[in-house]
């Protein structure tokens, strides 16, 4: 997708989320974004807000040297983080290093696999 279009969509979503927040609706900032060049769109997120991100549909973080997730954490400085999807120990470690408390929520496929078969 075109970078300018990605940035426009992200900023429009943030504008709508601001409208909700001003009207008393509790919101959680999503850290998923398109290209790494759109991370700058997260700079306007106030420090300390709760953020969420998902690993669904994403490749595993292969190396501690992959700092794309850490870059999002330092762009937003979330107060709390919700991680949804498959287990990614590198993302969890980067959250620990950044001092961001997090909670991991397994995806429905993982939960289904844990259920005993009848």
PDB file as gemmi writes it, atoms N, CA and C in Angstrom:
CRYST1    1.000    1.000    1.000  90.00  90.00  90.00 P 1                      
ATOM      1  N   UNK A   1       0.856  -1.174   0.000  1.00  0.00           N  
ATOM      2  CA  UNK A   1       0.000   0.000   0.000  1.00  0.00           C  
ATOM      3  C   UNK A   1       0.900   1.233   0.000  1.00  0.00           C  
ATOM      4  N   UNK A   2       0.472   2.232  -0.673  1.00  0.00           N  
ATOM      5  CA  UNK A   2       1.184   3.495  -0.779  1.00  0.00           C  
ATOM      6  C   UNK A   2       1.426   4.107   0.612  1.00  0.00           C  
ATOM      7  N   UNK A   3       2.641   4.575   0.873  1.00  0.00           N  
ATOM      8  CA  UNK A   3       3.001   5.120   2.186  1.00  0.00           C  
ATOM      9  C   UNK A   3       2.102   6.294   2.581  1.00  0.00           C  
ATOM     10  N   UNK A   4       1.855   7.200   1.670  1.00  0.00           N  
ATOM     11  CA  UNK A   4       1.023   8.362   1.992  1.00  0.00           C  
ATOM     12  C   UNK A   4      -0.396   7.928   2.367  1.00  0.00           C  
ATOM     13  N   UNK A   5      -0.914   6.920   1.701  1.00  0.00           N  
ATOM     14  CA  UNK A   5      -2.252   6.408   2.008  1.00  0.00           C  
ATOM     15  C   UNK A   5      -2.257   5.761   3.392  1.00  0.00           C  
ATOM     16  N   UNK A   6      -1.218   4.967   3.723  1.00  0.00           N  
ATOM     17  CA  UNK A   6      -1.119   4.360   5.056  1.00  0.00           C  
ATOM     18  C   UNK A   6      -1.111   5.431   6.139  1.00  0.00           C  
ATOM     19  N   UNK A   7      -0.300   6.471   5.938  1.00  0.00           N  
ATOM     20  CA  UNK A   7      -0.218   7.547   6.929  1.00  0.00           C  
ATOM     21  C   UNK A   7      -1.559   8.269   7.070  1.00  0.00           C  
ATOM     22  N   UNK A   8      -2.237   8.494   5.972  1.00  0.00           N  
ATOM     23  CA  UNK A   8      -3.541   9.160   6.012  1.00  0.00           C  
ATOM     24  C   UNK A   8      -4.545   8.333   6.804  1.00  0.00           C  
ATOM     25  N   UNK A   9      -4.591   7.033   6.548  1.00  0.00           N  
ATOM     26  CA  UNK A   9      -5.512   6.157   7.263  1.00  0.00           C  
ATOM     27  C   UNK A   9      -5.203   6.153   8.758  1.00  0.00           C  
ATOM     28  N   UNK A  10      -3.915   6.039   9.110  1.00  0.00           N  
ATOM     29  CA  UNK A  10      -3.541   6.031  10.533  1.00  0.00           C  
ATOM     30  C   UNK A  10      -3.941   7.335  11.215  1.00  0.00           C  
ATOM     31  N   UNK A  11      -3.684   8.452  10.574  1.00  0.00           N  
ATOM     32  CA  UNK A  11      -4.008   9.735  11.191  1.00  0.00           C  
ATOM     33  C   UNK A  11      -5.518   9.963  11.290  1.00  0.00           C  
ATOM     34  N   UNK A  12      -6.271   9.510  10.295  1.00  0.00           N  
ATOM     35  CA  UNK A  12      -7.735   9.610  10.379  1.00  0.00           C  
ATOM     36  C   UNK A  12      -8.275   8.744  11.513  1.00  0.00           C  
ATOM     37  N   UNK A  13      -7.716   7.547  11.678  1.00  0.00           N  
ATOM     38  CA  UNK A  13      -8.121   6.681  12.792  1.00  0.00           C  
ATOM     39  C   UNK A  13      -7.820   7.343  14.132  1.00  0.00           C  
ATOM     40  N   UNK A  14      -6.660   7.989  14.240  1.00  0.00           N  
ATOM     41  CA  UNK A  14      -6.307   8.666  15.483  1.00  0.00           C  
ATOM     42  C   UNK A  14      -7.230   9.852  15.739  1.00  0.00           C  
ATOM     43  N   UNK A  15      -7.593  10.566  14.699  1.00  0.00           N  
ATOM     44  CA  UNK A  15      -8.518  11.693  14.859  1.00  0.00           C  
ATOM     45  C   UNK A  15      -9.871  11.206  15.373  1.00  0.00           C  
ATOM     46  N   UNK A  16     -10.353  10.098  14.809  1.00  0.00           N  
ATOM     47  CA  UNK A  16     -11.625   9.543  15.273  1.00  0.00           C  
ATOM     48  C   UNK A  16     -11.498   9.048  16.717  1.00  0.00           C  
ATOM     49  N   UNK A  17     -10.366   8.411  17.050  1.00  0.00           N  
ATOM     50  CA  UNK A  17     -10.157   7.924  18.418  1.00  0.00           C  
ATOM     51  C   UNK A  17     -10.126   9.101  19.397  1.00  0.00           C  
ATOM     52  N   UNK A  18      -9.565  10.215  18.978  1.00  0.00           N  
ATOM     53  CA  UNK A  18      -9.552  11.414  19.821  1.00  0.00           C  
ATOM     54  C   UNK A  18     -10.976  11.901  20.073  1.00  0.00           C  
ATOM     55  N   UNK A  19     -11.798  11.876  19.047  1.00  0.00           N  
ATOM     56  CA  UNK A  19     -13.203  12.277  19.193  1.00  0.00           C  
ATOM     57  C   UNK A  19     -13.912  11.382  20.207  1.00  0.00           C  
ATOM     58  N   UNK A  20     -13.653  10.073  20.123  1.00  0.00           N  
ATOM     59  CA  UNK A  20     -14.254   9.153  21.090  1.00  0.00           C  
ATOM     60  C   UNK A  20     -13.778   9.472  22.511  1.00  0.00           C  
ATOM     61  N   UNK A  21     -12.461   9.644  22.682  1.00  0.00           N  
ATOM     62  CA  UNK A  21     -11.890   9.887  24.016  1.00  0.00           C  
ATOM     63  C   UNK A  21     -12.433  11.171  24.627  1.00  0.00           C  
ATOM     64  N   UNK A  22     -12.536  12.223  23.831  1.00  0.00           N  
ATOM     65  CA  UNK A  22     -13.058  13.504  24.329  1.00  0.00           C  
ATOM     66  C   UNK A  22     -14.500  13.353  24.793  1.00  0.00           C  
ATOM     67  N   UNK A  23     -15.220  12.409  24.204  1.00  0.00           N  
ATOM     68  CA  UNK A  23     -16.623  12.174  24.569  1.00  0.00           C  
ATOM     69  C   UNK A  23     -16.783  11.070  25.600  1.00  0.00           C  
ATOM     70  N   UNK A  24     -15.699  10.731  26.300  1.00  0.00           N  
ATOM     71  CA  UNK A  24     -15.781   9.816  27.432  1.00  0.00           C  
ATOM     72  C   UNK A  24     -15.660   8.335  27.115  1.00  0.00           C  
ATOM     73  N   UNK A  25     -15.403   7.982  25.867  1.00  0.00           N  
ATOM     74  CA  UNK A  25     -15.248   6.571  25.502  1.00  0.00           C  
ATOM     75  C   UNK A  25     -13.802   6.168  25.765  1.00  0.00           C  
ATOM     76  N   UNK A  26     -13.628   5.109  26.543  1.00  0.00           N  
ATOM     77  CA  UNK A  26     -12.276   4.634  26.834  1.00  0.00           C  
ATOM     78  C   UNK A  26     -11.735   3.909  25.606  1.00  0.00           C  
ATOM     79  N   UNK A  27     -10.524   4.258  25.199  1.00  0.00           N  
ATOM     80  CA  UNK A  27      -9.916   3.673  24.008  1.00  0.00           C  
ATOM     81  C   UNK A  27      -8.532   3.125  24.337  1.00  0.00           C  
ATOM     82  N   UNK A  28      -8.082   2.205  23.518  1.00  0.00           N  
ATOM     83  CA  UNK A  28      -6.747   1.626  23.627  1.00  0.00           C  
ATOM     84  C   UNK A  28      -6.057   1.847  22.292  1.00  0.00           C  
ATOM     85  N   UNK A  29      -4.871   2.428  22.324  1.00  0.00           N  
ATOM     86  CA  UNK A  29      -4.121   2.703  21.099  1.00  0.00           C  
ATOM     87  C   UNK A  29      -3.578   1.403  20.514  1.00  0.00           C  
ATOM     88  N   UNK A  30      -3.809   1.179  19.231  1.00  0.00           N  
ATOM     89  CA  UNK A  30      -3.289   0.010  18.541  1.00  0.00           C  
ATOM     90  C   UNK A  30      -1.901   0.343  17.995  1.00  0.00           C  
ATOM     91  N   UNK A  31      -0.925  -0.528  18.262  1.00  0.00           N  
ATOM     92  CA  UNK A  31       0.435  -0.293  17.783  1.00  0.00           C  
ATOM     93  C   UNK A  31       0.714  -0.904  16.418  1.00  0.00           C  
ATOM     94  N   UNK A  32      -0.233  -1.647  15.880  1.00  0.00           N  
ATOM     95  CA  UNK A  32       0.003  -2.216  14.550  1.00  0.00           C  
ATOM     96  C   UNK A  32      -0.008  -1.095  13.527  1.00  0.00           C  
ATOM     97  N   UNK A  33       0.942  -1.153  12.650  1.00  0.00           N  
ATOM     98  CA  UNK A  33       0.990  -0.173  11.574  1.00  0.00           C  
ATOM     99  C   UNK A  33       1.523  -0.874  10.331  1.00  0.00           C  
ATOM    100  N   UNK A  34       1.448  -0.209   9.223  1.00  0.00           N  
ATOM    101  CA  UNK A  34       1.889  -0.797   7.968  1.00  0.00           C  
ATOM    102  C   UNK A  34       3.403  -0.830   7.884  1.00  0.00           C  
ATOM    103  N   UNK A  35       3.919  -0.034   7.039  1.00  0.00           N  
ATOM    104  CA  UNK A  35       5.360   0.000   6.813  1.00  0.00           C  
ATOM    105  C   UNK A  35       6.061   0.643   8.008  1.00  0.00           C  
ATOM    106  N   UNK A  36       7.329   0.319   8.214  1.00  0.00           N  
ATOM    107  CA  UNK A  36       8.087   0.964   9.308  1.00  0.00           C  
ATOM    108  C   UNK A  36       8.109   2.484   9.192  1.00  0.00           C  
ATOM    109  N   UNK A  37       7.900   3.004   8.000  1.00  0.00           N  
ATOM    110  CA  UNK A  37       7.901   4.456   7.812  1.00  0.00           C  
ATOM    111  C   UNK A  37       6.688   5.130   8.437  1.00  0.00           C  
ATOM    112  N   UNK A  38       5.685   4.355   8.858  1.00  0.00           N  
ATOM    113  CA  UNK A  38       4.486   4.955   9.467  1.00  0.00           C  
ATOM    114  C   UNK A  38       4.600   5.064  10.985  1.00  0.00           C  
ATOM    115  N   UNK A  39       5.684   4.585  11.563  1.00  0.00           N  
ATOM    116  CA  UNK A  39       5.855   4.642  13.017  1.00  0.00           C  
ATOM    117  C   UNK A  39       5.798   6.088  13.510  1.00  0.00           C  
ATOM    118  N   UNK A  40       6.234   7.029  12.689  1.00  0.00           N  
ATOM    119  CA  UNK A  40       6.191   8.442  13.080  1.00  0.00           C  
ATOM    120  C   UNK A  40       4.767   8.895  13.388  1.00  0.00           C  
ATOM    121  N   UNK A  41       3.761   8.217  12.819  1.00  0.00           N  
ATOM    122  CA  UNK A  41       2.354   8.569  13.101  1.00  0.00           C  
ATOM    123  C   UNK A  41       1.995   8.293  14.559  1.00  0.00           C  
ATOM    124  N   UNK A  42       2.781   7.464  15.229  1.00  0.00           N  
ATOM    125  CA  UNK A  42       2.504   7.136  16.630  1.00  0.00           C  
ATOM    126  C   UNK A  42       3.079   8.176  17.595  1.00  0.00           C  
ATOM    127  N   UNK A  43       3.891   9.104  17.091  1.00  0.00           N  
ATOM    128  CA  UNK A  43       4.524  10.092  17.965  1.00  0.00           C  
ATOM    129  C   UNK A  43       3.532  11.020  18.647  1.00  0.00           C  
ATOM    130  N   UNK A  44       2.331  11.165  18.093  1.00  0.00           N  
ATOM    131  CA  UNK A  44       1.353  12.075  18.689  1.00  0.00           C  
ATOM    132  C   UNK A  44       0.536  11.408  19.794  1.00  0.00           C  
ATOM    133  N   UNK A  45       0.764  10.123  20.035  1.00  0.00           N  
ATOM    134  CA  UNK A  45       0.041   9.418  21.098  1.00  0.00           C  
ATOM    135  C   UNK A  45       0.592   9.890  22.448  1.00  0.00           C  
ATOM    136  N   UNK A  46      -0.270  10.327  23.359  1.00  0.00           N  
ATOM    137  CA  UNK A  46       0.217  10.792  24.670  1.00  0.00           C  
ATOM    138  C   UNK A  46       0.917   9.670  25.442  1.00  0.00           C  
ATOM    139  N   UNK A  47       1.968  10.018  26.173  1.00  0.00           N  
ATOM    140  CA  UNK A  47       2.671   9.040  27.014  1.00  0.00           C  
ATOM    141  C   UNK A  47       1.716   8.480  28.057  1.00  0.00           C  
ATOM    142  N   UNK A  48       1.901   7.209  28.377  1.00  0.00           N  
ATOM    143  CA  UNK A  48       1.175   6.600  29.472  1.00  0.00           C  
ATOM    144  C   UNK A  48      -0.162   5.981  29.118  1.00  0.00           C  
ATOM    145  N   UNK A  49      -0.609   6.085  27.864  1.00  0.00           N  
ATOM    146  CA  UNK A  49      -1.887   5.469  27.508  1.00  0.00           C  
ATOM    147  C   UNK A  49      -1.709   3.960  27.358  1.00  0.00           C  
ATOM    148  N   UNK A  50      -2.797   3.230  27.478  1.00  0.00           N  
ATOM    149  CA  UNK A  50      -2.749   1.784  27.275  1.00  0.00           C  
ATOM    150  C   UNK A  50      -2.700   1.516  25.773  1.00  0.00           C  
ATOM    151  N   UNK A  51      -1.841   0.575  25.392  1.00  0.00           N  
ATOM    152  CA  UNK A  51      -1.702   0.211  23.987  1.00  0.00           C  
ATOM    153  C   UNK A  51      -1.898  -1.287  23.823  1.00  0.00           C  
ATOM    154  N   UNK A  52      -2.232  -1.682  22.625  1.00  0.00           N  
ATOM    155  CA  UNK A  52      -2.408  -3.095  22.298  1.00  0.00           C  
ATOM    156  C   UNK A  52      -1.708  -3.377  20.981  1.00  0.00           C  
ATOM    157  N   UNK A  53      -1.244  -4.598  20.850  1.00  0.00           N  
ATOM    158  CA  UNK A  53      -0.674  -5.039  19.579  1.00  0.00           C  
ATOM    159  C   UNK A  53      -0.888  -6.531  19.446  1.00  0.00           C  
ATOM    160  N   UNK A  54      -0.852  -6.988  18.228  1.00  0.00           N  
ATOM    161  CA  UNK A  54      -1.109  -8.391  17.951  1.00  0.00           C  
ATOM    162  C   UNK A  54       0.023  -8.975  17.128  1.00  0.00           C  
ATOM    163  N   UNK A  55       0.290 -10.242  17.355  1.00  0.00           N  
ATOM    164  CA  UNK A  55       1.286 -10.948  16.557  1.00  0.00           C  
ATOM    165  C   UNK A  55       0.619 -11.782  15.477  1.00  0.00           C  
ATOM    166  N   UNK A  56      -0.702 -11.771  15.426  1.00  0.00           N  
ATOM    167  CA  UNK A  56      -1.405 -12.566  14.425  1.00  0.00           C  
ATOM    168  C   UNK A  56      -1.098 -12.047  13.027  1.00  0.00           C  
ATOM    169  N   UNK A  57      -0.750 -12.961  12.146  1.00  0.00           N  
ATOM    170  CA  UNK A  57      -0.431 -12.594  10.773  1.00  0.00           C  
ATOM    171  C   UNK A  57       0.952 -12.016  10.603  1.00  0.00           C  
ATOM    172  N   UNK A  58       1.747 -12.010  11.660  1.00  0.00           N  
ATOM    173  CA  UNK A  58       3.093 -11.455  11.607  1.00  0.00           C  
ATOM    174  C   UNK A  58       4.124 -12.570  11.726  1.00  0.00           C  
ATOM    175  N   UNK A  59       5.249 -12.370  11.091  1.00  0.00           N  
ATOM    176  CA  UNK A  59       6.355 -13.313  11.245  1.00  0.00           C  
ATOM    177  C   UNK A  59       6.923 -13.167  12.651  1.00  0.00           C  
ATOM    178  N   UNK A  60       7.487 -14.247  13.181  1.00  0.00           N  
ATOM    179  CA  UNK A  60       8.126 -14.195  14.494  1.00  0.00           C  
ATOM    180  C   UNK A  60       9.295 -13.219  14.463  1.00  0.00           C  
ATOM    181  N   UNK A  61       9.516 -12.522  15.571  1.00  0.00           N  
ATOM    182  CA  UNK A  61      10.690 -11.682  15.694  1.00  0.00           C  
ATOM    183  C   UNK A  61      11.883 -12.624  15.794  1.00  0.00           C  
ATOM    184  N   UNK A  62      12.774 -12.572  14.843  1.00  0.00           N  
ATOM    185  CA  UNK A  62      13.836 -13.567  14.746  1.00  0.00           C  
ATOM    186  C   UNK A  62      15.086 -13.223  15.540  1.00  0.00           C  
ATOM    187  N   UNK A  63      15.262 -11.957  15.893  1.00  0.00           N  
ATOM    188  CA  UNK A  63      16.510 -11.560  16.525  1.00  0.00           C  
ATOM    189  C   UNK A  63      16.271 -10.432  17.519  1.00  0.00           C  
ATOM    190  N   UNK A  64      17.068 -10.431  18.575  1.00  0.00           N  
ATOM    191  CA  UNK A  64      17.036  -9.315  19.538  1.00  0.00           C  
ATOM    192  C   UNK A  64      17.434  -8.005  18.853  1.00  0.00           C  
ATOM    193  N   UNK A  65      18.111  -8.114  17.722  1.00  0.00           N  
ATOM    194  CA  UNK A  65      18.550  -6.923  16.993  1.00  0.00           C  
ATOM    195  C   UNK A  65      17.429  -6.308  16.154  1.00  0.00           C  
ATOM    196  N   UNK A  66      16.298  -7.005  16.029  1.00  0.00           N  
ATOM    197  CA  UNK A  66      15.134  -6.456  15.342  1.00  0.00           C  
ATOM    198  C   UNK A  66      14.437  -5.519  16.323  1.00  0.00           C  
ATOM    199  N   UNK A  67      14.582  -4.247  16.115  1.00  0.00           N  
ATOM    200  CA  UNK A  67      14.074  -3.259  17.065  1.00  0.00           C  
ATOM    201  C   UNK A  67      12.801  -2.571  16.588  1.00  0.00           C  
ATOM    202  N   UNK A  68      12.117  -3.157  15.603  1.00  0.00           N  
ATOM    203  CA  UNK A  68      10.915  -2.497  15.089  1.00  0.00           C  
ATOM    204  C   UNK A  68       9.830  -2.387  16.165  1.00  0.00           C  
ATOM    205  N   UNK A  69       9.667  -3.416  16.987  1.00  0.00           N  
ATOM    206  CA  UNK A  69       8.676  -3.346  18.063  1.00  0.00           C  
ATOM    207  C   UNK A  69       9.137  -2.374  19.150  1.00  0.00           C  
ATOM    208  N   UNK A  70      10.400  -2.439  19.508  1.00  0.00           N  
ATOM    209  CA  UNK A  70      10.938  -1.526  20.526  1.00  0.00           C  
ATOM    210  C   UNK A  70      10.792  -0.074  20.072  1.00  0.00           C  
ATOM    211  N   UNK A  71      10.955   0.171  18.783  1.00  0.00           N  
ATOM    212  CA  UNK A  71      10.801   1.527  18.258  1.00  0.00           C  
ATOM    213  C   UNK A  71       9.372   2.034  18.487  1.00  0.00           C  
ATOM    214  N   UNK A  72       8.387   1.152  18.323  1.00  0.00           N  
ATOM    215  CA  UNK A  72       6.997   1.534  18.584  1.00  0.00           C  
ATOM    216  C   UNK A  72       6.796   1.847  20.069  1.00  0.00           C  
ATOM    217  N   UNK A  73       7.426   1.036  20.934  1.00  0.00           N  
ATOM    218  CA  UNK A  73       7.299   1.280  22.374  1.00  0.00           C  
ATOM    219  C   UNK A  73       7.878   2.637  22.758  1.00  0.00           C  
ATOM    220  N   UNK A  74       9.021   2.978  22.194  1.00  0.00           N  
ATOM    221  CA  UNK A  74       9.643   4.250  22.545  1.00  0.00           C  
ATOM    222  C   UNK A  74       8.960   5.436  21.860  1.00  0.00           C  
ATOM    223  N   UNK A  75       8.239   5.180  20.762  1.00  0.00           N  
ATOM    224  CA  UNK A  75       7.475   6.257  20.107  1.00  0.00           C  
ATOM    225  C   UNK A  75       6.233   6.601  20.918  1.00  0.00           C  
ATOM    226  N   UNK A  76       5.637   5.601  21.585  1.00  0.00           N  
ATOM    227  CA  UNK A  76       4.372   5.824  22.294  1.00  0.00           C  
ATOM    228  C   UNK A  76       4.507   5.895  23.808  1.00  0.00           C  
ATOM    229  N   UNK A  77       5.512   5.244  24.383  1.00  0.00           N  
ATOM    230  CA  UNK A  77       5.706   5.193  25.839  1.00  0.00           C  
ATOM    231  C   UNK A  77       4.413   4.793  26.557  1.00  0.00           C  
ATOM    232  N   UNK A  78       3.868   3.590  26.237  1.00  0.00           N  
ATOM    233  CA  UNK A  78       2.593   3.190  26.855  1.00  0.00           C  
ATOM    234  C   UNK A  78       2.717   2.953  28.353  1.00  0.00           C  
ATOM    235  N   UNK A  79       1.610   3.194  29.058  1.00  0.00           N  
ATOM    236  CA  UNK A  79       1.557   2.898  30.482  1.00  0.00           C  
ATOM    237  C   UNK A  79       1.385   1.408  30.721  1.00  0.00           C  
ATOM    238  N   UNK A  80       0.620   0.765  29.853  1.00  0.00           N  
ATOM    239  CA  UNK A  80       0.397  -0.684  29.892  1.00  0.00           C  
ATOM    240  C   UNK A  80       0.296  -1.167  28.460  1.00  0.00           C  
ATOM    241  N   UNK A  81       0.554  -2.465  28.279  1.00  0.00           N  
ATOM    242  CA  UNK A  81       0.533  -3.036  26.945  1.00  0.00           C  
ATOM    243  C   UNK A  81      -0.223  -4.355  26.956  1.00  0.00           C  
ATOM    244  N   UNK A  82      -1.098  -4.541  25.984  1.00  0.00           N  
ATOM    245  CA  UNK A  82      -1.821  -5.786  25.800  1.00  0.00           C  
ATOM    246  C   UNK A  82      -1.230  -6.465  24.570  1.00  0.00           C  
ATOM    247  N   UNK A  83      -0.707  -7.684  24.741  1.00  0.00           N  
ATOM    248  CA  UNK A  83      -0.150  -8.459  23.630  1.00  0.00           C  
ATOM    249  C   UNK A  83      -1.110  -9.589  23.319  1.00  0.00           C  
ATOM    250  N   UNK A  84      -1.578  -9.646  22.082  1.00  0.00           N  
ATOM    251  CA  UNK A  84      -2.555 -10.644  21.688  1.00  0.00           C  
ATOM    252  C   UNK A  84      -1.979 -11.507  20.573  1.00  0.00           C  
ATOM    253  N   UNK A  85      -2.129 -12.813  20.729  1.00  0.00           N  
ATOM    254  CA  UNK A  85      -1.706 -13.716  19.658  1.00  0.00           C  
ATOM    255  C   UNK A  85      -0.647 -14.691  20.104  1.00  0.00           C  
ATOM    256  N   UNK A  86       0.121 -15.166  19.137  1.00  0.00           N  
ATOM    257  CA  UNK A  86       1.129 -16.168  19.438  1.00  0.00           C  
ATOM    258  C   UNK A  86       2.247 -15.578  20.298  1.00  0.00           C  
ATOM    259  N   UNK A  87       2.847 -16.425  21.091  1.00  0.00           N  
ATOM    260  CA  UNK A  87       3.898 -16.038  22.033  1.00  0.00           C  
ATOM    261  C   UNK A  87       5.134 -15.537  21.280  1.00  0.00           C  
ATOM    262  N   UNK A  88       5.619 -14.370  21.632  1.00  0.00           N  
ATOM    263  CA  UNK A  88       6.832 -13.803  21.045  1.00  0.00           C  
ATOM    264  C   UNK A  88       7.734 -13.333  22.179  1.00  0.00           C  
ATOM    265  N   UNK A  89       8.665 -14.215  22.622  1.00  0.00           N  
ATOM    266  CA  UNK A  89       9.502 -13.865  23.775  1.00  0.00           C  
ATOM    267  C   UNK A  89      10.380 -12.640  23.544  1.00  0.00           C  
ATOM    268  N   UNK A  90      10.738 -12.352  22.322  1.00  0.00           N  
ATOM    269  CA  UNK A  90      11.574 -11.171  22.065  1.00  0.00           C  
ATOM    270  C   UNK A  90      10.764  -9.895  22.299  1.00  0.00           C  
ATOM    271  N   UNK A  91       9.506  -9.877  21.861  1.00  0.00           N  
ATOM    272  CA  UNK A  91       8.657  -8.711  22.121  1.00  0.00           C  
ATOM    273  C   UNK A  91       8.457  -8.520  23.621  1.00  0.00           C  
ATOM    274  N   UNK A  92       8.271  -9.622  24.336  1.00  0.00           N  
ATOM    275  CA  UNK A  92       8.095  -9.532  25.782  1.00  0.00           C  
ATOM    276  C   UNK A  92       9.365  -9.013  26.449  1.00  0.00           C  
ATOM    277  N   UNK A  93      10.510  -9.490  25.998  1.00  0.00           N  
ATOM    278  CA  UNK A  93      11.781  -9.026  26.557  1.00  0.00           C  
ATOM    279  C   UNK A  93      11.984  -7.534  26.277  1.00  0.00           C  
ATOM    280  N   UNK A  94      11.663  -7.096  25.060  1.00  0.00           N  
ATOM    281  CA  UNK A  94      11.797  -5.681  24.732  1.00  0.00           C  
ATOM    282  C   UNK A  94      10.858  -4.825  25.580  1.00  0.00           C  
ATOM    283  N   UNK A  95       9.683  -5.347  25.884  1.00  0.00           N  
ATOM    284  CA  UNK A  95       8.756  -4.626  26.772  1.00  0.00           C  
ATOM    285  C   UNK A  95       9.341  -4.512  28.167  1.00  0.00           C  
ATOM    286  N   UNK A  96       9.951  -5.603  28.650  1.00  0.00           N  
ATOM    287  CA  UNK A  96      10.596  -5.579  29.963  1.00  0.00           C  
ATOM    288  C   UNK A  96      11.716  -4.542  30.003  1.00  0.00           C  
ATOM    289  N   UNK A  97      12.562  -4.542  28.971  1.00  0.00           N  
ATOM    290  CA  UNK A  97      13.686  -3.603  28.915  1.00  0.00           C  
ATOM    291  C   UNK A  97      13.187  -2.157  28.874  1.00  0.00           C  
ATOM    292  N   UNK A  98      12.086  -1.922  28.161  1.00  0.00           N  
ATOM    293  CA  UNK A  98      11.524  -0.570  28.065  1.00  0.00           C  
ATOM    294  C   UNK A  98      10.762  -0.172  29.325  1.00  0.00           C  
ATOM    295  N   UNK A  99      10.564  -1.139  30.238  1.00  0.00           N  
ATOM    296  CA  UNK A  99       9.844  -0.846  31.477  1.00  0.00           C  
ATOM    297  C   UNK A  99       8.347  -0.729  31.279  1.00  0.00           C  
ATOM    298  N   UNK A 100       7.818  -1.407  30.279  1.00  0.00           N  
ATOM    299  CA  UNK A 100       6.382  -1.340  29.990  1.00  0.00           C  
ATOM    300  C   UNK A 100       5.721  -2.621  30.499  1.00  0.00           C  
ATOM    301  N   UNK A 101       4.833  -2.519  31.493  1.00  0.00           N  
ATOM    302  CA  UNK A 101       4.131  -3.715  31.957  1.00  0.00           C  
ATOM    303  C   UNK A 101       3.171  -4.208  30.871  1.00  0.00           C  
ATOM    304  N   UNK A 102       3.073  -5.531  30.745  1.00  0.00           N  
ATOM    305  CA  UNK A 102       2.232  -6.087  29.690  1.00  0.00           C  
ATOM    306  C   UNK A 102       1.476  -7.310  30.179  1.00  0.00           C  
ATOM    307  N   UNK A 103       0.436  -7.641  29.463  1.00  0.00           N  
ATOM    308  CA  UNK A 103      -0.330  -8.857  29.705  1.00  0.00           C  
ATOM    309  C   UNK A 103      -0.508  -9.533  28.354  1.00  0.00           C  
ATOM    310  N   UNK A 104      -0.297 -10.850  28.340  1.00  0.00           N  
ATOM    311  CA  UNK A 104      -0.399 -11.619  27.102  1.00  0.00           C  
ATOM    312  C   UNK A 104      -1.751 -12.321  27.055  1.00  0.00           C  
ATOM    313  N   UNK A 105      -2.437 -12.179  25.939  1.00  0.00           N  
ATOM    314  CA  UNK A 105      -3.704 -12.849  25.703  1.00  0.00           C  
ATOM    315  C   UNK A 105      -3.522 -13.800  24.527  1.00  0.00           C  
ATOM    316  N   UNK A 106      -3.747 -15.096  24.749  1.00  0.00           N  
ATOM    317  CA  UNK A 106      -3.605 -16.037  23.628  1.00  0.00           C  
ATOM    318  C   UNK A 106      -4.741 -15.850  22.623  1.00  0.00           C  
ATOM    319  N   UNK A 107      -4.457 -16.186  21.373  1.00  0.00           N  
ATOM    320  CA  UNK A 107      -5.487 -16.088  20.350  1.00  0.00           C  
ATOM    321  C   UNK A 107      -6.426 -17.285  20.442  1.00  0.00           C  
ATOM    322  N   UNK A 108      -7.531 -17.210  19.729  1.00  0.00           N  
ATOM    323  CA  UNK A 108      -8.557 -18.242  19.821  1.00  0.00           C  
ATOM    324  C   UNK A 108      -8.042 -19.601  19.351  1.00  0.00           C  
ATOM    325  N   UNK A 109      -7.134 -19.632  18.385  1.00  0.00           N  
ATOM    326  CA  UNK A 109      -6.599 -20.915  17.912  1.00  0.00           C  
ATOM    327  C   UNK A 109      -5.783 -21.600  19.005  1.00  0.00           C  
ATOM    328  N   UNK A 110      -4.994 -20.827  19.726  1.00  0.00           N  
ATOM    329  CA  UNK A 110      -4.208 -21.381  20.833  1.00  0.00           C  
ATOM    330  C   UNK A 110      -5.132 -21.894  21.929  1.00  0.00           C  
ATOM    331  N   UNK A 111      -6.152 -21.128  22.260  1.00  0.00           N  
ATOM    332  CA  UNK A 111      -7.109 -21.562  23.279  1.00  0.00           C  
ATOM    333  C   UNK A 111      -7.826 -22.842  22.844  1.00  0.00           C  
ATOM    334  N   UNK A 112      -8.195 -22.916  21.591  1.00  0.00           N  
ATOM    335  CA  UNK A 112      -8.883 -24.094  21.078  1.00  0.00           C  
ATOM    336  C   UNK A 112      -7.997 -25.334  21.178  1.00  0.00           C  
ATOM    337  N   UNK A 113      -6.721 -25.180  20.850  1.00  0.00           N  
ATOM    338  CA  UNK A 113      -5.792 -26.314  20.908  1.00  0.00           C  
ATOM    339  C   UNK A 113      -5.591 -26.814  22.339  1.00  0.00           C  
ATOM    340  N   UNK A 114      -5.766 -25.940  23.323  1.00  0.00           N  
ATOM    341  CA  UNK A 114      -5.601 -26.326  24.723  1.00  0.00           C  
ATOM    342  C   UNK A 114      -6.789 -27.113  25.255  1.00  0.00           C  
ATOM    343  N   UNK A 115      -7.929 -27.004  24.591  1.00  0.00           N  
ATOM    344  CA  UNK A 115      -9.142 -27.680  25.064  1.00  0.00           C  
ATOM    345  C   UNK A 115      -9.000 -29.187  24.875  1.00  0.00           C  
ATOM    346  N   UNK A 116      -9.401 -29.955  25.897  1.00  0.00           N  
ATOM    347  CA  UNK A 116      -9.340 -31.418  25.752  1.00  0.00           C  
ATOM    348  C   UNK A 116     -10.335 -31.884  24.688  1.00  0.00           C  
ATOM    349  N   UNK A 117      -9.902 -32.856  23.923  1.00  0.00           N  
ATOM    350  CA  UNK A 117     -10.770 -33.436  22.890  1.00  0.00           C  
ATOM    351  C   UNK A 117     -11.714 -34.452  23.507  1.00  0.00           C  
ATOM    352  N   UNK A 118     -12.935 -34.458  23.068  1.00  0.00           N  
ATOM    353  CA  UNK A 118     -13.929 -35.403  23.605  1.00  0.00           C  
ATOM    354  C   UNK A 118     -14.092 -36.554  22.639  1.00  0.00           C  
TER     355      UNK A 118                                                      
END                                                                             
